[in-house]
């Protein structure tokens, strides 16, 4: 049974908590992680790159010099792709790079990343995060008690709390998201995953087999 370190609301460690084996204890599938990450990055592309063809370049269409009698290679329009400043042959045009992968592959990838993080003892669970006022100092103290203050951390909550968001905003390397909205890219590119206890229940309910 995989486990994670459990912390009080002030960041003081109080033991360990069992994790759902079907979410945090599977055999990781590296290819599913690769496919899900590639899909995420492809879907972020704007696809707005565009080049001009020779018909769109604003130059004269006059023949540069006569065909014969100069001892030079024949040459037509200055807009030819072979000329500096001419149009682009077979250049990129606006397009969508978006595509979908099967839901089962996406879920397998997320479970695989969560399993790897749990194996590295990088899954941390805190009872709750609630602040009376938005104070960066309070959140920094919690991270300091958890001994992750110099690390890149993703805080996954069961609800979005504006006071917590504002308290985390000025701390480098700290990001906040809903546990049920966590995607492969942010799970893969953070050193530690900090779940609230209710956020952990949410992701386990959503992903368990």
Backbone torsions as a table, in degrees:
resi	resn	phi	psi	omega
1	UNK	NA	119.9	178.2
2	UNK	-68.3	148.6	179.7
3	UNK	-133.3	165.7	177.4
4	UNK	-140.2	155.6	176.3
5	UNK	-70.9	137.1	-178.5
6	UNK	-110.9	134.7	-176.5
7	UNK	-123.5	150.4	172.4
8	UNK	-73.3	173.9	-176.8
9	UNK	-63.9	-21.6	178.3
10	UNK	-91.8	2.6	176.6
11	UNK	92.7	4.7	178.6
12	UNK	-84.1	129.9	-176.8
13	UNK	-69.4	138.3	-178.6
14	UNK	-129.4	10.5	177.8
15	UNK	138.7	-152.2	179.9
16	UNK	-129.9	158.3	-179.7
17	UNK	-130.1	142.2	179.0
18	UNK	-74.0	142.7	176.9
19	UNK	-109.6	154.2	178.6
20	UNK	-64.3	120.5	-174.7
21	UNK	-64.8	-32.9	-178.0
22	UNK	-76.4	-7.9	178.6
23	UNK	-111.3	-42.9	-174.9
24	UNK	-109.5	5.0	-175.4
25	UNK	-135.8	32.7	179.7
26	UNK	-91.9	175.9	171.9
27	UNK	-82.4	113.3	-175.4
28	UNK	-60.0	139.2	178.6
29	UNK	-109.7	101.8	-176.2
30	UNK	-65.0	-34.1	-178.6
31	UNK	-69.5	-35.9	176.9
32	UNK	-64.7	-38.7	177.1
33	UNK	-62.2	-44.9	179.4
34	UNK	-60.5	-46.3	-178.3
35	UNK	-65.2	-39.9	-179.2
36	UNK	-69.5	-40.1	178.6
37	UNK	-67.4	-41.9	177.7
38	UNK	-61.9	-40.9	178.0
39	UNK	-63.8	-43.0	179.4
40	UNK	-62.0	-46.9	-177.7
41	UNK	-66.9	-37.6	178.1
42	UNK	-64.0	-38.6	-178.6
43	UNK	-72.8	-15.0	176.8
44	UNK	-84.5	-15.0	-176.2
45	UNK	-70.2	137.8	-179.7
46	UNK	-78.5	-33.0	179.6
47	UNK	65.8	33.5	-176.9
48	UNK	-101.6	4.7	-178.5
49	UNK	-65.9	141.1	-177.4
50	UNK	-154.8	137.8	174.1
51	UNK	-121.7	161.7	-179.2
52	UNK	-92.3	140.3	172.8
53	UNK	-83.3	174.0	-179.4
54	UNK	-62.8	-24.8	179.1
55	UNK	-78.4	-14.5	-177.2
56	UNK	-102.2	-15.1	179.4
57	UNK	-70.2	134.0	-175.5
58	UNK	-89.4	76.0	173.1
59	UNK	-127.5	166.2	174.4
60	UNK	-66.5	151.1	176.8
61	UNK	-97.3	8.8	-179.9
62	UNK	-66.3	142.5	175.9
63	UNK	-64.6	134.0	-170.1
64	UNK	-65.8	-41.8	175.0
65	UNK	-156.2	166.1	-172.4
66	UNK	-64.9	159.5	-173.2
67	UNK	-67.6	-41.0	-171.1
68	UNK	-126.2	161.1	170.6
69	UNK	95.5	-5.4	-178.3
70	UNK	-105.2	-9.4	-178.4
71	UNK	74.5	13.4	179.4
72	UNK	-109.3	163.6	175.5
73	UNK	-66.0	143.0	-178.9
74	UNK	-64.0	144.7	-177.0
75	UNK	-145.9	131.8	-179.6
76	UNK	-100.5	-114.1	-172.7
77	UNK	-75.8	146.3	174.5
78	UNK	-71.6	-13.4	-180.0
79	UNK	-84.3	2.1	-179.2
80	UNK	-61.0	142.1	177.7
81	UNK	-58.9	-19.9	-179.5
82	UNK	-81.0	-6.3	-179.4
83	UNK	-101.9	146.5	174.9
84	UNK	-62.3	127.6	-178.3
85	UNK	88.4	-2.1	178.9
86	UNK	-78.6	-179.3	-179.9
87	UNK	-68.7	164.4	179.9
88	UNK	-97.9	126.0	177.4
89	UNK	-84.5	129.6	176.9
90	UNK	57.6	37.5	-179.1
91	UNK	-77.4	168.9	-179.0
92	UNK	-71.0	149.2	177.2
93	UNK	-128.8	157.4	179.0
94	UNK	-54.2	133.6	-179.9
95	UNK	-157.6	163.5	176.7
96	UNK	-98.5	131.6	177.1
97	UNK	-96.4	3.1	-174.7
98	UNK	-69.1	138.1	171.3
99	UNK	-152.5	166.8	-177.3
100	UNK	-116.1	149.6	172.1
101	UNK	-114.5	159.6	-179.5
102	UNK	-58.4	143.7	-179.1
103	UNK	-58.6	-37.1	-178.9
104	UNK	-65.1	-36.4	178.6
105	UNK	-68.4	-42.0	179.4
106	UNK	-62.8	-42.8	179.2
107	UNK	-68.6	-38.3	177.6
108	UNK	-63.0	-39.8	179.5
109	UNK	-63.1	-44.0	179.8
110	UNK	-64.6	-43.5	178.0
111	UNK	-63.7	-35.3	179.2
112	UNK	-65.4	-43.3	178.3
113	UNK	-65.8	-43.2	178.9
114	UNK	-62.1	-38.2	177.7
115	UNK	-64.0	-45.1	179.1
116	UNK	-62.1	-40.9	178.8
117	UNK	-65.6	-39.1	178.3
118	UNK	-66.4	-39.0	178.2
119	UNK	-64.2	-30.1	178.8
120	UNK	-89.2	8.7	-178.2
121	UNK	57.1	35.5	-178.6
122	UNK	-104.3	6.7	174.2
123	UNK	-100.0	118.6	-178.6
124	UNK	-119.3	143.1	-179.1
125	UNK	-123.6	128.4	177.8
126	UNK	-115.5	142.0	-175.2
127	UNK	-54.4	-47.9	178.0
128	UNK	-169.8	161.9	174.2
129	UNK	-125.6	109.5	178.0
130	UNK	-142.1	129.8	177.8
131	UNK	-123.5	143.1	176.7
132	UNK	-70.0	-36.5	179.0
133	UNK	-135.4	150.6	176.7
134	UNK	-71.6	107.6	-179.0
135	UNK	-133.4	117.8	177.7
136	UNK	-59.2	-35.4	-177.9
137	UNK	-61.7	-36.8	-179.9
138	UNK	-65.8	-45.5	179.5
139	UNK	-66.5	-38.6	178.2
140	UNK	-62.5	-37.1	178.2
141	UNK	-66.2	-39.0	177.5
142	UNK	-62.5	-46.7	179.9
143	UNK	-64.8	-35.9	178.9
144	UNK	-65.5	-42.1	177.9
145	UNK	-65.1	-32.3	178.6
146	UNK	-82.2	-7.6	178.8
147	UNK	64.2	39.3	177.0
148	UNK	-129.4	21.0	-172.8
149	UNK	-66.4	-22.6	-179.3
150	UNK	-102.6	11.1	-174.2
151	UNK	-107.9	163.6	175.0
152	UNK	-87.0	116.0	-172.2
153	UNK	-124.8	144.2	173.5
154	UNK	-113.7	118.3	179.1
155	UNK	-93.5	119.2	-176.5
156	UNK	-112.4	115.6	-172.7
157	UNK	-113.6	163.6	177.4
158	UNK	-83.2	-18.8	177.6
159	UNK	-149.5	155.7	178.9
160	UNK	-89.6	119.3	-179.9
161	UNK	-109.0	118.6	-176.3
162	UNK	-60.9	-34.4	180.0
163	UNK	-66.5	-37.9	177.4
164	UNK	-69.8	-41.9	178.8
165	UNK	-58.9	-45.1	-179.9
166	UNK	-69.1	-31.7	179.5
167	UNK	-71.5	-26.4	-178.6
168	UNK	-92.4	-16.4	-167.6
169	UNK	-60.0	-37.3	-175.2
170	UNK	-96.4	9.0	179.1
171	UNK	-97.3	117.7	-178.3
172	UNK	-60.4	136.8	174.3
173	UNK	83.5	0.6	-179.2
174	UNK	-106.8	128.0	175.6
175	UNK	-130.5	155.8	-175.2
176	UNK	-128.3	139.8	177.6
177	UNK	-153.4	166.4	172.0
178	UNK	-76.5	139.0	-178.3
179	UNK	-59.5	-39.3	-176.9
180	UNK	-73.3	-14.4	179.5
181	UNK	-100.5	1.2	-175.7
182	UNK	-59.6	132.9	-179.9
183	UNK	-116.3	168.7	-170.6
184	UNK	-59.9	-38.0	-173.5
185	UNK	-66.5	-46.2	-178.3
186	UNK	-73.1	-31.9	176.6
187	UNK	-67.4	-34.6	-175.3
188	UNK	-79.1	-28.2	-170.7
189	UNK	-111.3	32.5	173.0
190	UNK	-128.6	144.1	-178.4
191	UNK	-71.8	-38.0	-178.0
192	UNK	-133.3	144.0	174.1
193	UNK	-111.3	116.5	-178.3
194	UNK	-107.1	107.9	179.5
195	UNK	-96.9	139.7	162.0
196	UNK	-74.3	159.2	-176.4
197	UNK	-60.1	-41.1	178.7
198	UNK	-71.4	-35.0	176.3
199	UNK	-63.5	-37.4	176.7
200	UNK	-63.2	-41.9	178.5
201	UNK	-61.8	-38.7	-179.4
202	UNK	-62.0	-48.1	-175.4
203	UNK	-72.0	-31.9	177.0
204	UNK	-68.6	-39.7	177.7
205	UNK	-65.3	-37.9	-176.7
206	UNK	-72.9	-29.7	-170.3
207	UNK	-112.7	-12.7	-173.5
208	UNK	-66.9	146.1	-176.3
209	UNK	-73.4	NA	NA
